[in-house]
Amino acid sequence: MVLNRKKKGMVGIDTAIILIAFVLVAAAVAFVVLDMGMTSATKAKQTMVNGLQQASTALEVNGEILGLTNTTSTSSNTTSTSSNTTSTSSSIIGVEELAIPLGVTPGTGYVSFDNATFVVSFTDQHGSYPNIYIGVSKQLISSSTSLYSLYKPQNYYPTATAYFLTGNVTPTVLGPYGQALLVINLPTSGNLTAYHSFTVTIKPSVGGALTVSRIIPPDTPQNTTIDLG
């Protein structure tokens, strides 16, 4: 007995079209997956780079911190007896100006010292000041410039001024391996005396903050420049 089955077989061209369609769909899906993976990897890398830049400091202390001393006040002691009166006086030596040499951290690039993005806070025995920075000076200085020529007496609160030595690419931007000097002028009645400490926090537009702390040593000579380390 012969069975008559009315079923048609699939021809080769139809099979090829279906296989090609599957391959195209699989390729498109694979491309989307790879593209999303590359995009995610790029964003993750950029996030890590930005985090590293913010965590690391763009500036570093590039040398010794100096202080300019002067006589801040005079205290007198008077001893009285029935026969005579003896009066003695002693001078109190204090630091009236600080100079912090700064350099751009290798690999950082460029650092802006514009007073709109550059912040310097200061804390000492007399109080805390959130931002004492007033900008970049146009005065040209060198490594042999005396601190006396940069001293500007202040009446009420400290002020910080930046001076570029080398490596500035614009009047307010310091380039790679550039050097600057941050000068802090203290009030006449607010000089730093022996055994007291001060803290300077420098926050540039990029990178983390740079914190500098020192203690004024005892027996500092009058009207001279001392090395604070």
Residue frames as a rotation matrix with the C-alpha (Angstrom) as fourth column:
MET 1
0.586 0.810 0.000 0.00
0.810 -0.586 0.000 0.00
0.000 0.000 -1.000 0.00
VAL 2
-0.474 -0.728 0.495 1.28
0.749 -0.630 -0.208 3.41
0.463 0.272 0.843 -1.03
LEU 3
0.180 0.480 -0.858 0.71
0.841 -0.527 -0.118 6.37
-0.509 -0.701 -0.499 1.30
ASN 4
-0.002 -0.092 0.996 0.11
0.762 -0.644 -0.058 9.69
0.647 0.759 0.071 -0.38
ARG 5
0.148 -0.040 -0.988 1.39
0.851 -0.504 0.148 12.49
-0.504 -0.863 -0.040 1.89
LYS 6
0.498 0.103 0.861 0.81
0.659 -0.691 -0.298 15.99
0.564 0.716 -0.412 0.62
LYS 7
0.781 -0.352 -0.515 3.71
0.263 -0.563 0.783 17.70
-0.566 -0.748 -0.348 2.41
LYS 8
0.811 -0.512 0.283 6.27
0.111 -0.339 -0.934 19.90
0.574 0.789 -0.218 0.80
GLY 9
0.340 -0.791 -0.508 9.89
0.936 0.229 0.269 19.94
-0.096 -0.567 0.818 1.88
MET 10
0.753 -0.156 -0.639 11.83
0.021 -0.965 0.261 23.14
-0.657 -0.210 -0.724 2.62
VAL 11
0.810 -0.462 0.361 13.94
0.449 0.094 -0.888 24.17
0.376 0.882 0.283 -0.31
GLY 12
0.034 -0.936 -0.351 17.55
0.997 0.058 -0.056 25.28
0.072 -0.348 0.935 0.14
ILE 13
-0.483 -0.239 0.842 17.03
0.377 -0.925 -0.046 28.98
0.790 0.296 0.537 -0.66
ASP 14
0.533 0.749 0.394 14.45
-0.126 -0.390 0.912 29.41
0.837 -0.535 -0.113 2.09
THR 15
0.754 -0.325 -0.571 16.76
0.654 0.455 0.605 27.82
0.063 -0.829 0.556 4.63
ALA 16
-0.295 -0.930 0.219 19.61
0.908 -0.344 -0.238 30.09
0.297 0.129 0.946 3.58
ILE 17
-0.150 0.315 0.937 17.45
0.041 -0.945 0.325 33.21
0.988 0.088 0.129 3.96
ILE 18
0.857 0.515 -0.027 16.37
0.012 0.033 0.999 32.18
0.515 -0.857 0.022 7.46
LEU 19
0.451 -0.770 -0.451 19.95
0.892 0.370 0.259 31.40
-0.033 -0.519 0.854 8.48
ILE 20
-0.446 -0.608 0.657 21.15
0.653 -0.723 -0.225 34.74
0.612 0.329 0.719 7.12
ALA 21
0.292 0.649 0.703 18.41
-0.130 -0.701 0.701 36.52
0.948 -0.296 -0.120 9.06
PHE 22
0.916 0.008 -0.401 19.47
0.372 0.354 0.858 34.76
0.149 -0.935 0.321 12.26
VAL 23
0.005 -0.998 -0.064 23.11
0.996 0.011 -0.086 35.69
0.086 -0.063 0.994 11.63
LEU 24
-0.337 -0.090 0.937 22.23
0.322 -0.946 0.025 39.34
0.885 0.310 0.348 11.01
VAL 25
0.684 0.646 0.339 20.12
-0.147 -0.333 0.931 39.55
0.714 -0.687 -0.134 14.15
ALA 26
0.752 -0.455 -0.476 22.85
0.657 0.471 0.588 37.88
-0.043 -0.755 0.654 16.21
ALA 27
-0.271 -0.894 0.356 25.47
0.894 -0.371 -0.252 40.27
0.358 0.249 0.900 14.78
ALA 28
-0.022 0.348 0.937 23.32
0.003 -0.937 0.348 43.30
1.000 0.011 0.019 15.57
VAL 29
0.925 0.378 -0.048 22.76
0.019 0.079 0.997 42.12
0.380 -0.922 0.066 19.14
ALA 30
0.417 -0.853 -0.314 26.47
0.907 0.370 0.200 41.41
-0.055 -0.369 0.928 19.56
PHE 31
-0.343 -0.529 0.776 27.35
0.604 -0.757 -0.249 44.88
0.720 0.384 0.579 18.25
VAL 32
0.410 0.584 0.701 24.94
-0.207 -0.689 0.695 46.54
0.888 -0.430 -0.162 20.69
VAL 33
0.940 -0.079 -0.333 26.32
0.334 0.423 0.842 44.52
0.074 -0.902 0.424 23.59
LEU 34
0.054 -0.998 0.012 29.95
0.995 0.053 -0.084 45.32
0.083 0.016 0.996 22.66
ASP 35
-0.224 -0.096 0.970 29.16
0.321 -0.947 -0.019 48.99
0.920 0.307 0.243 22.12
MET 36
0.743 0.542 0.392 27.46
-0.212 -0.365 0.906 49.26
0.634 -0.757 -0.157 25.52
GLY 37
0.753 -0.528 -0.392 30.39
0.652 0.524 0.547 47.46
-0.084 -0.668 0.740 27.11
MET 38
-0.240 -0.874 0.422 32.92
0.887 -0.375 -0.271 49.83
0.395 0.309 0.865 25.53
THR 39
0.060 0.343 0.938 30.85
-0.019 -0.939 0.344 52.86
0.998 -0.038 -0.050 26.56
SER 40
0.949 0.313 -0.036 30.58
0.009 0.088 0.996 51.61
0.315 -0.946 0.080 30.13
ALA 41
0.408 -0.877 -0.252 34.31
0.910 0.369 0.190 50.92
-0.073 -0.307 0.949 30.25
THR 42
-0.304 -0.511 0.804 35.11
0.605 -0.756 -0.251 54.40
0.736 0.410 0.539 28.92
LYS 43
0.418 0.548 0.724 32.82
-0.241 -0.702 0.671 56.07
0.876 -0.455 -0.161 31.46
ALA 44
0.941 -0.103 -0.323 34.30
0.334 0.444 0.832 53.97
0.057 -0.890 0.452 34.26
LYS 45
0.023 -0.996 0.084 37.82
0.983 0.008 -0.182 54.95
0.181 0.087 0.980 33.19
GLN 46
-0.223 -0.054 0.973 36.90
0.220 -0.976 -0.004 58.64
0.950 0.213 0.230 33.04
THR 47
0.784 0.563 0.261 35.30
-0.161 -0.221 0.962 58.40
0.599 -0.796 -0.083 36.47
MET 48
0.685 -0.608 -0.402 38.45
0.722 0.493 0.485 56.83
-0.096 -0.622 0.777 37.89
VAL 49
-0.269 -0.812 0.517 40.63
0.831 -0.467 -0.302 59.50
0.487 0.349 0.801 36.30
ASN 50
0.086 0.395 0.915 38.45
-0.100 -0.910 0.403 62.31
0.991 -0.126 -0.039 37.64
GLY 51
0.952 0.282 -0.123 38.41
0.066 0.202 0.977 60.72
0.300 -0.938 0.174 41.09
LEU 52
0.314 -0.920 -0.236 42.19
0.949 0.305 0.076 60.39
0.002 -0.248 0.969 41.05
GLN 53
-0.337 -0.418 0.843 42.58
0.502 -0.838 -0.215 64.03
0.796 0.351 0.492 40.04
GLN 54
0.430 0.584 0.688 40.30
-0.292 -0.631 0.718 65.18
0.854 -0.510 -0.101 42.82
ALA 55
0.947 -0.075 -0.312 42.00
0.307 0.499 0.810 62.97
0.095 -0.863 0.496 45.40
SER 56
0.058 -0.998 -0.037 45.54
0.998 0.057 0.017 64.01
-0.015 -0.038 0.999 44.47
THR 57
0.428 0.024 -0.903 46.90
0.322 -0.938 0.128 67.51
-0.844 -0.346 -0.410 45.02
ALA 58
0.807 -0.101 0.581 47.62
0.553 -0.213 -0.805 69.72
0.205 0.972 -0.116 42.02
LEU 59
0.498 -0.647 0.578 50.13
-0.466 -0.761 -0.451 71.77
0.731 -0.045 -0.681 44.03
GLU 60
0.607 -0.395 -0.690 52.99
0.711 0.658 0.249 70.82
0.356 -0.641 0.680 46.30
VAL 61
0.894 -0.405 -0.192 55.30
-0.190 -0.731 0.655 72.67
-0.405 -0.549 -0.731 48.67
ASN 62
0.745 -0.621 0.244 58.43
0.534 0.336 -0.776 73.18
0.400 0.708 0.581 46.59
GLY 63
-0.207 -0.872 0.444 61.02
0.146 -0.476 -0.867 74.36
0.968 -0.114 0.225 49.09
GLU 64
-0.627 -0.123 -0.770 61.33
0.766 0.083 -0.637 75.73
0.142 -0.989 0.042 52.60
ILE 65
0.498 0.827 0.260 58.61
0.660 -0.556 0.505 77.85
0.562 -0.080 -0.823 54.21
LEU 66
-0.614 -0.785 0.085 59.98
0.609 -0.539 -0.582 81.18
0.502 -0.305 0.809 55.41
GLY 67
0.550 0.750 -0.368 58.85
0.822 -0.407 0.398 83.70
0.149 -0.521 -0.841 58.00
LEU 68
-0.254 -0.572 0.780 59.74
0.324 -0.810 -0.488 87.37
0.911 0.129 0.391 58.36
THR 69
0.118 0.244 -0.963 60.07
0.984 0.105 0.147 88.47
0.137 -0.964 -0.228 62.00
ASN 70
-0.286 -0.177 0.942 59.70
0.084 -0.984 -0.160 91.84
0.955 0.033 0.296 63.63
THR 71
-0.966 0.003 -0.257 59.02
0.256 -0.089 -0.963 93.36
-0.026 -0.996 0.085 67.05
THR 72
-0.311 0.935 0.169 55.29
0.589 0.050 0.806 93.24
0.746 0.350 -0.567 67.62
SER 73
0.710 0.556 0.432 54.95
-0.012 -0.604 0.797 94.82
0.705 -0.571 -0.422 71.05
THR 74
-0.499 -0.863 0.081 56.82
-0.035 -0.074 -0.997 95.73
0.866 -0.500 0.007 74.20
SER 75
0.623 0.665 -0.411 55.85
0.380 0.202 0.903 94.69
0.683 -0.719 -0.127 77.72
SER 76
-0.261 -0.711 0.653 57.12
-0.291 -0.587 -0.756 96.65
0.920 -0.387 -0.054 80.69
ASN 77
0.394 0.283 -0.875 57.48
0.725 0.490 0.485 95.76
0.566 -0.824 -0.012 84.34
THR 78
0.011 -0.334 0.942 57.78
-0.301 -0.900 -0.316 98.46
0.954 -0.280 -0.111 86.99
THR 79
0.152 -0.064 -0.986 59.11
0.832 0.547 0.093 97.82
0.534 -0.834 0.137 90.49
SER 80
0.274 0.039 0.961 58.63
-0.215 -0.971 0.100 100.50
0.937 -0.234 -0.258 93.10
THR 81
-0.057 -0.330 -0.942 60.42
0.908 0.375 -0.187 100.82
0.415 -0.866 0.278 96.43
SER 82
0.699 0.341 -0.629 60.56
0.641 -0.688 0.341 103.56
-0.316 -0.641 -0.699 99.04
SER 83
0.036 -0.808 -0.588 63.83
0.185 -0.573 0.798 104.87
-0.982 -0.138 0.129 97.65
ASN 84
-0.661 -0.318 -0.680 63.63
-0.571 -0.374 0.731 104.38
-0.486 0.871 0.065 93.91
THR 85
0.530 0.831 0.172 61.61
-0.382 0.415 -0.826 102.99
-0.757 0.371 0.537 91.01
THR 86
-0.644 -0.757 0.106 62.99
-0.308 0.384 0.871 100.42
-0.700 0.528 -0.480 88.56
SER 87
0.521 0.815 -0.254 61.45
-0.541 0.085 -0.837 99.88
-0.660 0.574 0.485 85.15
THR 88
-0.649 -0.683 0.334 62.32
-0.179 0.564 0.806 97.05
-0.739 0.463 -0.489 82.76
SER 89
0.384 0.754 -0.533 60.98
-0.760 -0.070 -0.646 96.30
-0.525 0.653 0.546 79.32
SER 90
-0.524 -0.492 0.696 61.12
-0.005 0.818 0.575 93.28
-0.852 0.298 -0.431 77.02
SER 91
-0.353 0.326 -0.877 60.36
-0.912 -0.329 0.245 92.91
-0.209 0.886 0.413 73.33
ILE 92
0.121 0.470 0.874 58.08
-0.077 0.883 -0.464 90.24
-0.990 -0.011 0.143 71.95
ILE 93
-0.723 -0.455 -0.520 59.30
-0.558 -0.059 0.828 88.93
-0.407 0.889 -0.211 68.61
GLY 94
0.160 0.832 0.531 56.66
-0.035 0.542 -0.840 87.73
-0.986 0.116 0.116 66.16
VAL 95
-0.744 -0.303 0.596 56.33
0.532 0.271 0.802 86.61
-0.404 0.914 -0.040 62.56
GLU 96
-0.169 0.668 -0.725 54.55
-0.220 -0.742 -0.633 89.20
-0.961 0.053 0.273 60.43
GLU 97
0.295 0.233 -0.926 54.91
-0.946 -0.064 -0.317 87.57
-0.133 0.970 0.202 57.01
LEU 98
0.099 -0.204 0.974 54.92
-0.083 0.974 0.212 83.99
-0.992 -0.102 0.079 55.67
ALA 99
0.022 -0.156 -0.987 56.22
-0.987 -0.160 0.004 82.77
-0.159 0.975 -0.158 52.32
ILE 100
0.195 0.149 0.969 55.20
-0.148 0.982 -0.121 79.35
-0.969 -0.120 0.214 50.98
PRO 101
-0.572 -0.431 -0.698 56.91
-0.751 -0.067 0.657 78.16
-0.330 0.900 -0.285 47.76
LEU 102
0.311 0.778 0.545 54.51
-0.280 0.624 -0.730 76.20
-0.908 0.074 0.412 45.54
GLY 103
-0.753 -0.504 -0.423 55.06
-0.572 0.183 0.800 73.97
-0.326 0.844 -0.426 42.53
VAL 104
0.284 0.848 -0.447 52.76
-0.957 0.281 -0.075 72.14
0.062 0.449 0.891 40.13
THR 105
0.160 -0.164 0.973 52.62
-0.403 0.889 0.216 68.42
-0.901 -0.427 0.076 40.87
PRO 106
-0.785 -0.503 -0.361 54.20
-0.531 0.245 0.811 66.40
-0.319 0.829 -0.460 38.01
GLY 107
-0.875 0.456 0.166 51.52
0.477 0.747 0.464 65.08
0.087 0.485 -0.870 35.67
THR 108
-0.247 0.830 -0.501 48.92
0.552 -0.304 -0.776 67.64
-0.796 -0.468 -0.383 36.73
GLY 109
0.006 0.223 0.975 49.21
0.965 -0.255 0.052 70.06
0.261 0.941 -0.217 33.83
TYR 110
-0.578 -0.136 0.805 47.94
0.174 -0.984 -0.042 73.56
0.797 0.116 0.592 34.48
VAL 111
-0.205 0.468 -0.860 46.69
0.978 0.055 -0.204 75.22
-0.048 -0.882 -0.468 37.67
SER 112
0.060 0.335 0.940 44.68
0.398 -0.872 0.285 78.43
0.916 0.357 -0.186 37.73
PHE 113
-0.643 -0.318 -0.697 45.46
0.766 -0.255 -0.590 80.99
0.010 -0.913 0.407 40.44
ASP 114
-0.500 0.545 0.673 42.50
0.018 -0.771 0.637 83.17
0.866 0.331 0.376 39.57
ASN 115
-0.957 0.053 0.286 40.85
-0.291 -0.192 -0.937 84.49
0.005 -0.980 0.199 42.74
ALA 116
-0.028 0.994 -0.102 37.46
-0.982 -0.009 0.186 83.24
0.184 0.106 0.977 41.51
THR 117
0.698 0.283 -0.658 38.57
-0.309 0.948 0.080 79.59
0.646 0.148 0.748 41.76
PHE 118
-0.218 -0.872 -0.438 41.58
0.324 0.358 -0.876 79.67
0.921 -0.333 0.204 44.11
VAL 119
0.750 0.557 0.357 40.91
-0.204 -0.319 0.925 79.61
0.630 -0.767 -0.126 47.86
VAL 120
-0.418 -0.863 -0.284 43.35
0.213 0.210 -0.954 80.04
0.883 -0.459 0.096 50.76
SER 121
0.764 0.634 0.117 42.13
-0.015 -0.163 0.987 79.60
0.645 -0.756 -0.115 54.33
PHE 122
-0.343 -0.925 0.162 44.22
-0.047 -0.156 -0.987 80.48
0.938 -0.347 0.010 57.37
THR 123
0.828 0.535 -0.169 44.10
0.117 0.131 0.985 79.57
0.549 -0.835 0.046 61.06
ASP 124
-0.332 -0.943 0.021 46.39
0.165 -0.080 -0.983 80.79
0.929 -0.323 0.182 63.81
GLN 125
-0.692 -0.041 -0.721 46.41
0.711 0.137 -0.690 81.77
0.127 -0.990 -0.066 67.48
HIS 126
-0.908 0.292 -0.300 44.23
-0.187 -0.924 -0.334 84.79
-0.375 -0.248 0.893 66.75
GLY 127
0.066 0.996 -0.059 41.40
-0.551 -0.013 -0.834 83.18
-0.832 0.088 0.548 64.79
SER 128
-0.412 -0.075 0.908 40.27
0.562 0.764 0.318 81.38
-0.718 0.641 -0.272 61.65
TYR 129
-0.174 0.263 -0.949 39.79
-0.598 -0.794 -0.110 83.00
-0.782 0.548 0.296 58.24
PRO 130
0.435 0.470 0.768 37.93
0.155 0.801 -0.578 81.07
-0.887 0.371 0.276 55.50
ASN 131
0.461 -0.301 0.835 39.48
0.886 0.108 -0.450 82.83
0.045 0.947 0.317 52.49
ILE 132
0.458 -0.398 -0.795 42.31
0.207 -0.822 0.531 85.38
-0.865 -0.408 -0.294 52.60
TYR 133
-0.364 -0.643 0.673 43.42
0.786 0.175 0.592 85.09
-0.499 0.745 0.442 48.97
ILE 134
0.295 0.442 -0.847 43.33
0.000 -0.886 -0.463 88.34
-0.955 0.137 -0.262 46.97
GLY 135
0.982 0.183 -0.040 44.89
-0.050 0.053 -0.997 87.22
-0.180 0.982 0.061 43.66
VAL 136
0.358 -0.879 0.315 48.10
0.927 0.374 -0.007 87.13
-0.111 0.294 0.949 41.63
SER 137
0.438 -0.298 -0.848 50.46
0.082 -0.926 0.368 90.08
-0.895 -0.230 -0.381 41.86
LYS 138
0.977 -0.101 0.187 51.79
0.174 -0.132 -0.976 91.68
0.123 0.986 -0.112 38.68
GLN 139
0.555 -0.824 0.119 55.12
-0.798 -0.486 0.356 92.28
-0.236 -0.293 -0.927 40.40
LEU 140
0.676 -0.413 -0.610 57.92
-0.148 0.735 -0.662 90.20
0.722 0.537 0.436 38.90
ILE 141
0.584 -0.504 0.636 60.10
-0.748 -0.031 0.662 88.41
-0.314 -0.863 -0.396 41.43
SER 142
0.222 -0.586 -0.780 62.97
-0.443 0.652 -0.616 85.94
0.869 0.482 -0.115 41.41
SER 143
0.534 -0.052 -0.844 64.51
0.559 0.770 0.306 83.51
0.634 -0.636 0.441 43.87
SER 144
-0.513 -0.814 -0.273 66.68
0.782 -0.312 -0.540 86.33
0.354 -0.490 0.797 45.22
THR 145
-0.090 0.562 0.822 63.79
-0.031 -0.827 0.562 88.70
0.995 0.025 0.092 45.95
SER 146
-0.958 -0.285 -0.011 63.76
0.023 -0.040 -0.999 89.85
0.285 -0.958 0.045 49.59
LEU 147
-0.262 0.900 -0.350 60.66
0.910 0.351 0.222 89.22
0.323 -0.260 -0.910 51.67
TYR 148
-0.459 0.055 -0.887 60.92
0.527 -0.787 -0.322 92.78
-0.715 -0.615 0.333 52.98
SER 149
-0.934 0.068 -0.351 59.99
-0.302 -0.675 0.673 94.08
-0.191 0.734 0.651 49.53
LEU 150
-0.600 0.748 -0.285 56.82
0.141 0.450 0.882 91.92
0.788 0.489 -0.375 49.55
TYR 151
-0.620 0.345 -0.705 55.67
0.779 0.162 -0.605 92.91
-0.095 -0.924 -0.370 53.02
LYS 152
-0.499 0.574 0.649 52.43
-0.037 -0.763 0.645 94.91
0.866 0.298 0.402 53.16
PRO 153
-0.996 0.081 0.033 51.23
-0.033 0.004 -0.999 95.77
-0.081 -0.997 -0.002 56.68
GLN 154
-0.368 0.925 -0.098 47.65
0.324 0.226 0.919 94.73
0.872 0.306 -0.382 57.40
ASN 155
-0.602 0.186 0.777 45.27
-0.634 -0.703 -0.323 96.28
0.486 -0.687 0.541 59.90
TYR 156
0.075 0.829 0.554 42.52
-0.990 0.130 -0.060 93.75
-0.122 -0.544 0.830 60.54
TYR 157
0.725 0.242 0.645 42.99
-0.221 0.968 -0.115 90.32
-0.652 -0.059 0.756 58.92
PRO 158
-0.296 -0.908 0.295 45.65
0.037 0.298 0.954 88.33
-0.954 0.294 -0.055 56.97
THR 159
0.705 0.422 -0.570 45.89
-0.568 -0.145 -0.810 88.51
-0.424 0.895 0.137 53.18
ALA 160
0.048 -0.651 0.757 47.51
0.291 0.735 0.613 86.05
-0.955 0.191 0.225 50.77
THR 161
0.624 0.039 -0.780 49.03
-0.651 -0.525 -0.548 87.04
-0.431 0.850 -0.303 47.43
ALA 162
0.611 -0.400 0.683 50.57
0.514 0.857 0.042 84.77
-0.602 0.325 0.729 44.77
TYR 163
0.367 -0.604 -0.707 53.76
-0.740 -0.650 0.171 85.71
-0.563 0.461 -0.686 42.92
PHE 164
0.981 -0.043 0.187 54.89
0.147 0.791 -0.593 83.75
-0.123 0.610 0.783 39.85
LEU 165
0.208 -0.973 -0.095 58.58
-0.313 -0.158 0.936 82.94
-0.927 -0.165 -0.338 39.55
THR 166
-0.776 -0.438 -0.454 58.71
-0.578 0.205 0.790 80.67
-0.253 0.875 -0.412 36.48
GLY 167
-0.946 0.255 0.199 56.40
0.303 0.914 0.270 78.59
-0.113 0.315 -0.942 34.31
ASN 168
-0.173 0.943 -0.284 53.28
0.119 -0.266 -0.957 80.77
-0.978 -0.200 -0.066 34.09
VAL 169
-0.614 0.025 0.789 51.51
0.768 0.250 0.590 80.50
-0.183 0.968 -0.172 30.72
THR 170
0.152 0.637 0.756 49.06
0.505 -0.707 0.494 83.35
0.849 0.307 -0.430 31.39
PRO 171
-0.363 -0.318 0.876 48.96
-0.446 -0.766 -0.463 86.07
0.818 -0.559 0.136 34.06
THR 172
0.060 0.457 0.887 46.94
-0.998 0.052 0.040 83.74
-0.028 -0.888 0.459 36.33
VAL 173
0.957 0.282 -0.065 47.75
-0.287 0.953 -0.098 80.17
0.034 0.113 0.993 35.14
LEU 174
0.046 -0.953 0.299 50.81
-0.870 0.109 0.481 78.21
-0.491 -0.282 -0.824 36.21
GLY 175
0.528 0.131 -0.839 52.03
-0.727 0.580 -0.367 75.55
0.439 0.804 0.401 33.80
PRO 176
0.912 -0.196 -0.361 53.81
0.284 0.936 0.208 72.20
0.297 -0.292 0.909 34.30
TYR 177
0.101 -0.914 -0.394 56.90
0.973 0.174 -0.154 72.44
0.209 -0.368 0.906 36.53
GLY 178
0.128 0.008 0.992 56.02
0.125 -0.992 -0.008 76.06
0.984 0.125 -0.128 37.24
GLN 179
-0.431 -0.334 -0.839 56.92
0.872 0.085 -0.482 77.74
0.232 -0.939 0.255 40.52
ALA 180
0.213 0.541 0.814 55.04
0.109 -0.841 0.531 80.32
0.971 -0.024 -0.238 42.55
LEU 181
-0.838 -0.439 -0.324 55.38
0.396 -0.083 -0.914 81.99
0.374 -0.895 0.243 45.94
LEU 182
0.291 0.955 0.051 52.35
0.499 -0.197 0.844 82.42
0.816 -0.220 -0.534 48.19
VAL 183
-0.799 -0.586 0.138 52.97
0.256 -0.538 -0.803 85.35
0.544 -0.606 0.580 50.54
ILE 184
0.312 0.883 -0.349 50.75
0.735 0.008 0.678 85.83
0.601 -0.468 -0.647 53.60
ASN 185
-0.637 -0.436 0.635 50.85
0.000 -0.824 -0.566 89.22
0.771 -0.361 0.525 55.29
LEU 186
-0.167 0.522 -0.836 49.63
0.913 0.401 0.068 89.23
0.371 -0.752 -0.544 58.89
PRO 187
0.720 0.487 0.495 48.00
0.260 -0.850 0.459 92.09
0.644 -0.202 -0.738 60.82
THR 188
-0.154 -0.814 0.560 50.30
-0.324 -0.494 -0.807 94.28
0.933 -0.306 -0.188 62.89
SER 189
-0.159 0.177 0.971 48.48
-0.987 -0.065 -0.150 93.26
0.036 -0.982 0.185 66.06
GLY 190
0.779 0.543 0.313 48.19
-0.546 0.833 -0.088 89.62
-0.309 -0.102 0.946 64.97
ASN 191
0.036 -0.857 -0.514 51.77
-0.875 0.221 -0.430 88.47
0.482 0.465 -0.742 64.49
LEU 192
0.784 0.172 -0.596 52.66
-0.005 0.962 0.271 84.85
0.620 -0.210 0.756 65.23
THR 193
0.299 -0.671 0.679 54.68
-0.936 -0.344 0.073 84.47
0.184 -0.657 -0.731 68.40
ALA 194
-0.629 -0.738 -0.244 56.86
-0.677 0.674 -0.296 81.63
0.383 -0.021 -0.923 69.69
TYR 195
-0.938 0.141 0.316 55.36
-0.038 0.865 -0.501 78.18
-0.344 -0.482 -0.806 70.28
HIS 196
0.049 0.990 -0.131 52.15
-0.369 -0.104 -0.924 79.06
-0.928 0.093 0.360 68.44
SER 197
-0.618 -0.204 0.759 51.10
0.484 0.663 0.572 77.22
-0.619 0.721 -0.311 65.28
PHE 198
-0.170 0.601 -0.781 49.41
-0.716 -0.620 -0.321 78.17
-0.677 0.505 0.535 62.06
THR 199
-0.340 0.156 0.927 47.64
0.493 0.869 0.034 76.19
-0.801 0.469 -0.373 59.35
VAL 200
-0.370 0.188 -0.910 47.25
-0.733 -0.661 0.162 77.20
-0.571 0.727 0.382 55.72
THR 201
-0.134 0.404 0.905 44.84
0.429 0.847 -0.314 75.27
-0.893 0.346 -0.287 53.47
ILE 202
-0.565 -0.155 -0.810 45.21
-0.605 -0.589 0.535 75.87
-0.560 0.793 0.240 49.73
LYS 203
-0.022 0.663 0.748 42.36
0.381 0.697 -0.607 74.72
-0.924 0.272 -0.268 47.47
PRO 204
-0.835 -0.283 -0.472 43.00
-0.310 -0.467 0.828 75.15
-0.455 0.838 0.303 43.72
SER 205
-0.030 0.875 -0.483 40.37
-0.976 -0.130 -0.175 74.74
-0.216 0.466 0.858 41.01
VAL 206
0.539 0.137 -0.831 41.54
-0.441 0.886 -0.140 71.15
0.718 0.442 0.538 40.30
GLY 207
-0.295 -0.691 -0.660 42.79
0.177 0.639 -0.749 68.45
0.939 -0.337 -0.066 42.64
GLY 208
0.458 0.441 -0.772 42.60
0.780 0.218 0.587 68.10
0.427 -0.871 -0.244 46.37
ALA 209
0.909 -0.070 0.410 43.47
-0.228 -0.909 0.348 70.70
0.349 -0.410 -0.843 48.99
LEU 210
0.008 -0.964 -0.267 47.05
0.460 0.241 -0.854 71.24
0.888 -0.116 0.445 50.15
THR 211
0.939 0.336 0.069 47.41
0.068 -0.380 0.923 71.77
0.337 -0.862 -0.379 53.92
VAL 212
-0.090 -0.994 0.064 50.52
0.311 -0.089 -0.946 73.31
0.946 -0.066 0.317 55.48
SER 213
0.936 0.351 0.017 51.05
0.074 -0.245 0.967 73.51
0.343 -0.904 -0.256 59.26
ARG 214
-0.109 -0.993 -0.037 54.04
0.395 -0.009 -0.918 74.85
0.912 -0.115 0.394 61.17
ILE 215
0.745 0.214 -0.631 54.97
0.666 -0.209 0.716 75.96
0.022 -0.954 -0.298 64.71
ILE 216
0.668 -0.516 0.537 56.87
-0.268 -0.840 -0.472 79.17
0.695 0.171 -0.699 65.38
PRO 217
0.186 -0.668 -0.720 60.17
0.712 0.597 -0.370 78.28
0.677 -0.444 0.587 67.06
PRO 218
0.843 0.056 -0.536 61.41
0.477 -0.538 0.695 79.97
-0.249 -0.841 -0.480 70.24
ASP 219
0.164 -0.857 -0.489 64.23
0.267 -0.439 0.858 82.52
-0.950 -0.272 0.157 70.43
THR 220
0.394 0.018 0.919 63.62
0.919 -0.015 -0.394 83.91
0.006 1.000 -0.023 66.96
PRO 221
-0.612 -0.694 -0.379 65.84
0.681 -0.706 0.192 86.90
-0.401 -0.140 0.905 66.11
GLN 222
0.256 0.724 -0.641 64.31
0.298 -0.690 -0.660 90.27
-0.920 -0.022 -0.392 65.36
ASN 223
0.586 0.087 -0.806 63.88
-0.574 -0.657 -0.489 91.69
-0.571 0.749 -0.335 61.84
THR 224
-0.619 -0.770 -0.153 65.18
-0.678 0.426 0.599 88.66
-0.396 0.474 -0.786 59.96
THR 225
0.250 0.636 -0.730 64.00
-0.874 0.472 0.112 85.76
0.416 0.610 0.674 57.81
ILE 226
-0.359 -0.320 0.877 63.65
-0.747 0.662 -0.064 82.42
-0.560 -0.678 -0.477 59.57
ASP 227
-0.620 0.087 -0.780 63.34
-0.531 0.686 0.498 78.94
0.578 0.723 -0.379 58.12
LEU 228
-0.060 0.717 0.695 60.15
-0.953 0.165 -0.253 77.17
-0.296 -0.677 0.674 59.27
GLY 229
-0.639 -0.284 0.715 60.90
-0.184 0.959 0.217 73.93
-0.747 0.008 -0.665 57.42
